[in-house]
């Protein structure tokens, strides 16, 4: 443990402030000052520095909330542990096979941390989502992790009884927990119901490192009746996935990113220097203190103090005694809280209203649901409205501007999967030639940065659809403006066109969700 005297107190206060902002959600600076017992002027200065680094940002109304840079740091933390893309594919396979929410958990500091999750198509399990932290006394994931850790870890958890009761069947005494852990280890898996959330159940299966030590736990979760019915199948699917993940881990080779690191200016503040250190580590994935000193241009003694402080806060983890460093799993938890706080409809409403006020046309927000695009927000036009794509209704992904904007900016395999499924329907027959033309039209949309619909869904009307991206560059939703074709397609000489307004609104929302610059600037 780093000696308190060697810690940089301003950096430590900054990490505490971020923790409180994460726990409280959007807050006033005064609330945060009270939460960390720090004078308001000091808190304003800390907030200012953290805003510059992207760790915090201002929400509507001047409230302070987590910034999207945390999402990139969380991805760096995950990428330092295993092949993130391969893990996602594996979880998608579990979800596809069982129809349940698939997740992967790792043990950290006496808790279970959700490293990644793929939601089921039917139910969102917010309490079990990416970045969530669960206590080790309850849940299938926690008991799997606890069963294969050292006896000392188990005894430490048992000494903390009685435990907080989270749901009707949460184990709250030491003897019950001891028996559940013993049963889990004997049977090699765990099924629980109503321990974290009433009405929800999960099956957990261990994943081991090459040396036989526990690495994490794979889980499949959903409504109780559904999980009970699928438990035997889930055991088989999770066991196969666990073996695959163990093999992936054995062959995992850490590769630094191709991103370039720009060293900070010599006379930056200590918080800016700590931020630069985090950036350098995110680029390197794993690095020694000497390497970080070289990258940041800081003296090695200063780097040691910053590393020690950030390790104390959980933002950085040290690999072994006096070993290399990586971004800490605390960032994964912070990112999970941020993702759960981000509300697409809430964020989009001011943008939709602004476009509606400027144009008087119908403005829509759509998301993907299976092979269709669903309208989740709509402001009707003042002059004319199409009755198609009403609030809550949907269209196939190949019909209309908003649906095509979602499909076109998805991956090529997603195009092929959609075409294969839809070609079986009577109203969407694709031969080899028409399929090539279909892909070509989607590529044209990608190249243009938006989709147009002209006399397609409703005669005499047109629409523009622009994609909204998340922090990983995946298409999240689409923003669309619909109206009489002359108004939508008109290109005025001086003022922005409706197409420009739709694309700009989508870019602003993409930026709000932390989309990479490549997704935003490429469509300006």
Buried (B, 14 or more C-beta within 10 A) or exposed (E): EBEEEEBBEBBBBBBBBBBBBBEBBBBEBEBBBBBBEBEEEBBEBBBEBBBBBBBBBEBEEEBBBBBBBBBBBBBBBBBBBBBBEBBBEBBEBBBEBBBBBBBBBBBBEBBBBBBBBBBBEEBEBEBBBBBBBBBBBBBBBBBBBBBBBEEEBBEEBBEBBEBEEBBEBBBBEBEBBBEBBEEBBEEEBBBBBBBBBEEBBBBBBBBBEEEEEBBBBBBBBBBBEBBBEBBEBBBEBBBBBBEBBBEBBEEEEEEEEEEEBEBBEEEBBBBBBBBBBBBBBBBBBBBBBEBBBBBBEBEEEBBBBBBBBBBBBBBBBBEEEEEBBBBBBBBBBBBBBBBBBBEBEEBBBEBBEBBBEBBBBBBBBBBBEEBBBBBBBBBBBEEBBBEBBEEEEBBBBBBBBBBBBBBBBBEEEBBEEBBEEBBEEEEBEBEEEEBEEBBEEBEEBBEBBBBBBBEBBBEEBBBBBBBBBBBBBBBBBBBBBBBBBEBBBEEEEEEBBBBBBBBBBBBBBBBBBBBBEEBBEEBE
